């Protein structure tokens, strides 16, 4: 039975050191409305999200459209890279992708973050088999989950993501059988109008 998961990387947020309550910026709020337009056309059954505010805010209008609450799932929260800010974020990301078991002090390795994210995804696929579910999440954990199902999704793919971004993942049981990007198609279509 086919299940469609719509991974939604959160829109632009206003930086604060507090991950849980970091809100969307004004641009992020505008882009979240565009995400809602995409999701409204996909006949969703449910909307779930990371417990981080920026992810929730990116998908909450889609849940409102369905007259549902956003279901919070801890496993879809962003991976913790270090416990303290790093001078070279890109270099830090590159290091954990090159050495999947490596972790920065207080952070998660790719192996650990992927294990957490994949457990959440497998639970979701089981609970909502045959449904269409939007998942408000974050770039790193999203790509780590996708990488588990298909190794072609790695660091270069993460570097190519927009903020926000929307991907439809089609599963047959727990086998990933298709991936399509919806954000790019929507953005180009909107620009041509």
N, C-alpha and C positions, 0 to 999 in steps of 0.2 A: 504494500500500500504506500502510495506517495505522500510525503509530507514536505511542505515548503516552509523554510525558515528564511525570514527576511532580516538579515543582519544589518543593523543601522548603527554605523559609527556616529557617535554624538557630534553635534554641531559645535562651532567655536565657543569656547567658554572664557569667562573673565578669570584670569589667573588668581588663585589664592592658594596658600600652602595646604589648606584643608581640603583633602580629596573628596570627602563625603558630601560637602555642602557647596562645592564650587558651582556657581550658576552659569547659564549661557550668557554670552554677550548680546548686545543688540543685534549684531550680524547673525549670531547663533540663533536668536529667536526668529528672525526673518527666514533663515534657512530651515529651521524646524517646521515652519509652515509649508515650505516646499516639500519637505519629507512627508508631511501629512497628506499632501495632494497625491504623492506617489502611492502611499500606503492605502489611501481611500479607494483607489482603483484596483486593488489587489484582493478584494473580498476576504479580508482577514477574519480569523476566528478568535484570536487572542493577541494580547500585547503584553510582553514581559520585558523586564529591564534589570540591569545592574542597579544596585541601591544608590549609586552616585547620582546626585541631583542633575548634573548636566546630561546624563544618559536618559533619565526619567523625563526631563523637560523636552528632549528631542522627540520622544514618542508619545507623550501624554495626550496630545490632541487626537492622535489616531485611536487611542483607547476611548477618549470622550466620544468620538464618532461612533464607536461600537456600544456606547453606554456601559462601559466596563471600567474597572479600576486597572491600573498597571500592576501586574504581578511582579513582585521583586524577587530576584534570584541572585544570591550572593556570588555564585560561581561565575557570573558574567561581569563582575567588577574588574577594573583594570589591574593588570599585574603590578605589583610593587617592585620597582626597579631598585632603588636604594632607600634606606631610611632617612637619608639626608640629601639635600640637593647636590647635583653633580655639575662640574664645570663644563663637561663635554657630554651632553645628553646623547647625541648621535653616536659618538664613540662608545658610550656605555651600552647602547642598544646593539651596536655591531658586535661587541664582545660577547653578549649573552646569546646571540644567534650563532656566532662562530664556535662557542663552547657551551652547548645547551645545559650542561650540569653546573656551570659556573653561576654564582650569584654574588651581587654586590652586598656589602654589609647591611643586614636587616631586610634585604630584598628577596624576591623569588627568582629562582632559575627558570629558564624556559621549560625544563622538564617538569618542575613543580607547578608552575602557572598553567601549563598545558594540561596536566593531569586534573587540576581543579576545573578548568574550563570545559574539558571534554566530559568529565563526570556530569556537569550541569547540562551539557548538550545531549548526552545519552538519556538522561532523565527526561528532558524535554521531548525528545523524539519518542520515547516510550509513552509518556503521559498524553501527548497530543498527536499521536499517530494518525495520519490522514488529514491533518488540519493545516491551516496556514497561519503562521505565528510570526509576528514581528518581535525582534529582540533588540532593545536599546543597549548598546555596549560600547566598547572602546577599541581603538585600533590594534594595540598589541595583543590583547587576549583574543580578539576576533581572528587575527591572522594565526595565532598559535592553535586555535581550534581548527581552523580551515587546514592548516598544515598537517594535523593529525590525520585528516581524511584524504589529503592529497599533498604530497611533499613539494609540489611546485609553488605552493603559497608559502613564501619565506620573507626574508628581509627586503628584497627588492620589491615584492608586492606591497609590503607594509609602507615602504617609502613612496609608492605610487598612489596611496590612498588620499582622498580628499577629506575634508572635515566640514560638513558631514559626508557620509558615503552610504550607499544602500546596495546590498547584494542579495539576490535571491539564490538560496541553496536548495536544490531539490534532492530529496533522499528517497530511496526505495528501501524501506526498513531503516537500517543504519548505514547503508551504502550511499555515499555521495555520488549522484549520477549527473548533476548539472549545476553550473554556477553562471549567473548572468548579472551584470552590473546594471542597476536601474537608475542611479543618480546621474551618470554621464548621459544616458539616453534622454532623461528628463531635462537636464540642463540644456542640451543642444536643441531639443524640441522647443523649450521655452524661449530660447534666444532667437529662434527663427520666426517666432510669432510677432 
